[in-house]
């Protein structure tokens, strides 16, 4: 079993340059492993072939769950489990149940969405995701190519990285 | 794609690069605390300590330690609660509503404003717990199955709605703030020299590696959190105002309370943000990030919300007269001319007249004037809540039960407690976490930095020329 993954790492100085580089590299039929950047690069997702995130769907589902739980909780508690006669007013007073249902919707949507995000992205306390070049969090834009998943030779790909504007190209072996 | 006018002032001055942003903001996290920080921390802990003593007496002996009487049953406790919750509205407003409106100037103030929000909500929550008297029974407000014959809280009560609103607000604010911190914590982790801080910031940064897919999800999360926080922030103070508006007390039973309270909350919250940021920018030498343009923008919001509050005060008075309800009329005449006239007129001066000074550009752009006015606004907003609560209560329907409220040292001490709590947390935050959102500032640097007109990064861009011709994807430069 080969435990090591070979990465070709290109360091870029500018977000527009790396975005153009990604387009050029993919045009050459080279698969890009991932791009690491200090801030989100807007417009890079379609270039890298990433589909829209469906996290907002998750948020909606969690939110609607919150609404249903909160609303039915109030109806059951106030209307059936322990009905109280308050001046003869209706026990299931729907307008009174709006604020708590609303707050629970927001709470469930936010927590559920954030939790989903952390799980799908593999983030969490103590998690260590692959950092090929620590300068990604400062001012450099890092493009990683998984060498074994591409047909071109390492040299050709290194030249391609340089030609598209990478200021440094290095080879890194990462043991999984 | 969002186009930024060249006429706009740059949001980051002195030609900062991405590297400079990292260095300038990480400096105070990595270096030793300054003497100023130690002095500030010492004073905060002192206030916190004295406040804790007063709080201990209040809890041990009961809220009879306060100056409350049979007529005035709510006074400083609820005043302070509403005041702190109001202050706690600016952070989410800046990070959520201004994000939806694509106001880029929020990027250098949102982190500190959100932190301030969280600490202000802690303070607000502490007053709710104190106000309960028997704090150890606070869980009675929650719908927990219990041994009293499954007796549930009354969901028709705004006080129960408040429990849900405040706790949701606190939770969502903390989550929003923390998600925003993750990329910056990774920056600190990657720069850390000693193993302890590398380990601690490593855990705190959740293993972030800045991958494009993660950034995409991160932005989706930020946008949805902003989307849900916007109605949340409006709902929280609306529900706080329901605590009064749904009662039948003249002076409280007012339908304009929800928008009036929300405007007041934004008003005082921005004032508190300004007070803190004007100090922070000098102490941490962040004048290039929190610029005059930021201060002026915030002053404009203070002027707008201050005017809304002013209109609300006048409307209330007018409606009291127009309603023809003599109790309502008396409550308002009594506010302005009765024994609490001084509180009413302090409120009117601080909240209605003082923000109007911001119509003058020279005042809006003066740091000294902004600092003084930001404090005056918060004094005024404290008086607003005091006026609403105490003047509406102190003259009951029967003249025999009319009373006057005077605070005891425990009322004051518990208020001091909240200041100690707030500033202790704020200074700890300012030392150990990045006070400015580095990732977001870096993202707007090209379009809004001082070098943007010269085309920052264009020089390197030329290198990419000569490669295979592909349709150039226009960079969608928006900060959402």
HADDOCK unambig.tbl for C-alpha pairs under 7 A between the chains (distance, minus, plus):
assign (segid A and resid 14 and name CA) (segid B and resid 457 and name CA) 6.29 0.50 0.50
assign (segid A and resid 16 and name CA) (segid B and resid 475 and name CA) 6.99 0.50 0.50
assign (segid A and resid 17 and name CA) (segid B and resid 461 and name CA) 5.57 0.50 0.50
assign (segid A and resid 17 and name CA) (segid B and resid 464 and name CA) 6.33 0.50 0.50
assign (segid A and resid 20 and name CA) (segid B and resid 472 and name CA) 6.98 0.50 0.50
assign (segid A and resid 24 and name CA) (segid B and resid 467 and name CA) 6.99 0.50 0.50
assign (segid A and resid 24 and name CA) (segid B and resid 468 and name CA) 6.27 0.50 0.50
assign (segid A and resid 24 and name CA) (segid B and resid 470 and name CA) 6.88 0.50 0.50
assign (segid A and resid 34 and name CA) (segid B and resid 211 and name CA) 6.21 0.50 0.50
assign (segid A and resid 34 and name CA) (segid B and resid 212 and name CA) 6.58 0.50 0.50
assign (segid A and resid 35 and name CA) (segid B and resid 211 and name CA) 5.52 0.50 0.50
assign (segid A and resid 35 and name CA) (segid B and resid 212 and name CA) 5.40 0.50 0.50
assign (segid A and resid 36 and name CA) (segid B and resid 209 and name CA) 6.78 0.50 0.50
assign (segid A and resid 36 and name CA) (segid B and resid 210 and name CA) 4.83 0.50 0.50
assign (segid A and resid 36 and name CA) (segid B and resid 211 and name CA) 4.34 0.50 0.50
assign (segid A and resid 36 and name CA) (segid B and resid 212 and name CA) 5.96 0.50 0.50
assign (segid A and resid 37 and name CA) (segid B and resid 210 and name CA) 5.32 0.50 0.50
assign (segid A and resid 37 and name CA) (segid B and resid 211 and name CA) 6.66 0.50 0.50
assign (segid A and resid 38 and name CA) (segid B and resid 210 and name CA) 6.35 0.50 0.50
assign (segid A and resid 38 and name CA) (segid B and resid 439 and name CA) 6.20 0.50 0.50
assign (segid A and resid 39 and name CA) (segid B and resid 439 and name CA) 5.05 0.50 0.50
assign (segid A and resid 39 and name CA) (segid B and resid 440 and name CA) 6.84 0.50 0.50
assign (segid A and resid 39 and name CA) (segid B and resid 442 and name CA) 6.72 0.50 0.50
assign (segid A and resid 39 and name CA) (segid B and resid 443 and name CA) 5.78 0.50 0.50
assign (segid A and resid 40 and name CA) (segid B and resid 215 and name CA) 5.47 0.50 0.50
assign (segid A and resid 42 and name CA) (segid B and resid 475 and name CA) 6.11 0.50 0.50
assign (segid A and resid 42 and name CA) (segid B and resid 476 and name CA) 5.35 0.50 0.50
assign (segid A and resid 42 and name CA) (segid B and resid 477 and name CA) 6.31 0.50 0.50
assign (segid A and resid 43 and name CA) (segid B and resid 475 and name CA) 5.60 0.50 0.50
assign (segid A and resid 43 and name CA) (segid B and resid 476 and name CA) 5.68 0.50 0.50
assign (segid A and resid 53 and name CA) (segid B and resid 216 and name CA) 6.98 0.50 0.50
assign (segid A and resid 53 and name CA) (segid B and resid 217 and name CA) 6.01 0.50 0.50
assign (segid A and resid 53 and name CA) (segid B and resid 220 and name CA) 6.89 0.50 0.50
assign (segid A and resid 55 and name CA) (segid B and resid 220 and name CA) 6.80 0.50 0.50
assign (segid A and resid 56 and name CA) (segid B and resid 220 and name CA) 6.97 0.50 0.50
assign (segid A and resid 56 and name CA) (segid B and resid 224 and name CA) 6.71 0.50 0.50
assign (segid A and resid 74 and name CA) (segid B and resid 155 and name CA) 6.90 0.50 0.50
assign (segid A and resid 77 and name CA) (segid B and resid 152 and name CA) 6.56 0.50 0.50
assign (segid A and resid 82 and name CA) (segid B and resid 151 and name CA) 6.57 0.50 0.50
assign (segid A and resid 96 and name CA) (segid B and resid 155 and name CA) 6.69 0.50 0.50
assign (segid A and resid 96 and name CA) (segid B and resid 156 and name CA) 5.14 0.50 0.50
assign (segid A and resid 97 and name CA) (segid B and resid 155 and name CA) 6.65 0.50 0.50
assign (segid A and resid 99 and name CA) (segid B and resid 161 and name CA) 6.22 0.50 0.50
assign (segid A and resid 100 and name CA) (segid B and resid 161 and name CA) 5.71 0.50 0.50
assign (segid A and resid 100 and name CA) (segid B and resid 164 and name CA) 6.24 0.50 0.50
assign (segid A and resid 103 and name CA) (segid B and resid 164 and name CA) 6.42 0.50 0.50
assign (segid A and resid 103 and name CA) (segid B and resid 165 and name CA) 5.90 0.50 0.50
assign (segid A and resid 103 and name CA) (segid B and resid 168 and name CA) 6.38 0.50 0.50
assign (segid A and resid 106 and name CA) (segid B and resid 228 and name CA) 6.14 0.50 0.50
assign (segid A and resid 107 and name CA) (segid B and resid 168 and name CA) 5.70 0.50 0.50
assign (segid A and resid 107 and name CA) (segid B and resid 172 and name CA) 6.68 0.50 0.50
assign (segid A and resid 110 and name CA) (segid B and resid 172 and name CA) 6.60 0.50 0.50
assign (segid A and resid 110 and name CA) (segid B and resid 225 and name CA) 6.22 0.50 0.50
assign (segid A and resid 114 and name CA) (segid B and resid 221 and name CA) 6.79 0.50 0.50
assign (segid A and resid 117 and name CA) (segid B and resid 217 and name CA) 6.78 0.50 0.50
assign (segid A and resid 121 and name CA) (segid B and resid 214 and name CA) 6.18 0.50 0.50
assign (segid A and resid 123 and name CA) (segid B and resid 206 and name CA) 5.15 0.50 0.50
assign (segid A and resid 123 and name CA) (segid B and resid 207 and name CA) 5.86 0.50 0.50
assign (segid A and resid 123 and name CA) (segid B and resid 208 and name CA) 6.68 0.50 0.50
assign (segid A and resid 124 and name CA) (segid B and resid 206 and name CA) 4.29 0.50 0.50
assign (segid A and resid 124 and name CA) (segid B and resid 207 and name CA) 6.73 0.50 0.50
assign (segid A and resid 125 and name CA) (segid B and resid 203 and name CA) 4.93 0.50 0.50
assign (segid A and resid 125 and name CA) (segid B and resid 204 and name CA) 6.09 0.50 0.50
assign (segid A and resid 125 and name CA) (segid B and resid 206 and name CA) 4.63 0.50 0.50
assign (segid A and resid 126 and name CA) (segid B and resid 202 and name CA) 7.00 0.50 0.50
assign (segid A and resid 126 and name CA) (segid B and resid 203 and name CA) 4.59 0.50 0.50
assign (segid A and resid 126 and name CA) (segid B and resid 206 and name CA) 6.04 0.50 0.50
assign (segid A and resid 126 and name CA) (segid B and resid 207 and name CA) 6.74 0.50 0.50
assign (segid A and resid 127 and name CA) (segid B and resid 206 and name CA) 5.48 0.50 0.50
assign (segid A and resid 127 and name CA) (segid B and resid 207 and name CA) 4.68 0.50 0.50
assign (segid A and resid 128 and name CA) (segid B and resid 207 and name CA) 4.28 0.50 0.50
assign (segid A and resid 129 and name CA) (segid B and resid 207 and name CA) 5.07 0.50 0.50
assign (segid A and resid 129 and name CA) (segid B and resid 208 and name CA) 6.36 0.50 0.50
assign (segid A and resid 129 and name CA) (segid B and resid 209 and name CA) 6.04 0.50 0.50
assign (segid A and resid 130 and name CA) (segid B and resid 209 and name CA) 6.54 0.50 0.50
assign (segid A and resid 131 and name CA) (segid B and resid 209 and name CA) 5.70 0.50 0.50
assign (segid A and resid 134 and name CA) (segid B and resid 190 and name CA) 5.63 0.50 0.50
assign (segid A and resid 137 and name CA) (segid B and resid 186 and name CA) 6.65 0.50 0.50
assign (segid A and resid 137 and name CA) (segid B and resid 187 and name CA) 4.80 0.50 0.50
assign (segid A and resid 138 and name CA) (segid B and resid 19 and name CA) 6.18 0.50 0.50
assign (segid A and resid 138 and name CA) (segid B and resid 22 and name CA) 6.09 0.50 0.50
assign (segid A and resid 138 and name CA) (segid B and resid 187 and name CA) 6.34 0.50 0.50
assign (segid A and resid 139 and name CA) (segid B and resid 18 and name CA) 5.36 0.50 0.50
assign (segid A and resid 139 and name CA) (segid B and resid 19 and name CA) 5.47 0.50 0.50
assign (segid A and resid 164 and name CA) (segid B and resid 463 and name CA) 6.96 0.50 0.50
assign (segid A and resid 164 and name CA) (segid B and resid 464 and name CA) 4.95 0.50 0.50
assign (segid A and resid 164 and name CA) (segid B and resid 467 and name CA) 6.67 0.50 0.50
assign (segid A and resid 165 and name CA) (segid B and resid 463 and name CA) 5.34 0.50 0.50
assign (segid A and resid 165 and name CA) (segid B and resid 464 and name CA) 5.26 0.50 0.50
